[in-house]
Amino acid sequence: MLTEFDTSLPSIKQIQNLIKEKTSVELKLITGDVITGTVLWQDLQCFCVMAEDNQKITIFKRAIAYLKVKSEE
């Protein structure tokens, strides 16, 4: 059973802001893989990221170890 998407949660708000601002992020997966790109959307279970190589990647939230804003270099 899916619960309702709670947009009042700080984590949901943070991701929504990253989507709105098209901020580049780094996602480290529990497998050790790192994906860099911008988050296109999120739902209860997944994120869709436009990777730096212009591939759209759907990632299950449970596979993410951490997400951080990529620093500008």
C-alpha positions, 0 to 999 in steps of 0.5 A, spaced: 500 500 500 502 506 498 502 512 502 500 519 500 506 523 498 507 528 504 510 535 501 511 538 508 517 533 509 524 536 509 527 531 505 521 532 500 522 539 500 529 539 499 529 535 493 523 539 490 527 545 490 533 541 487 528 539 481 526 546 481 533 550 481 536 544 476 541 543 481 547 538 480 547 533 485 551 527 486 548 520 488 552 515 491 548 508 491 549 503 496 553 499 491 558 504 491 556 507 484 556 514 483 551 518 479 552 525 477 546 529 474 540 533 475 533 530 479 528 531 474 522 528 478 521 524 484 515 519 487 514 515 493 519 510 491 524 513 485 528 519 483 529 520 475 536 523 474 538 526 468 546 524 468 551 528 465 551 523 459 544 525 458 541 519 460 535 518 464 536 514 470 530 512 474 533 510 481 529 507 487 530 511 493 532 505 497 538 504 493 541 511 495 546 511 500 546 519 500 545 525 495 549 531 496 549 538 492 555 538 487 560 543 488 561 548 483 569 547 480 
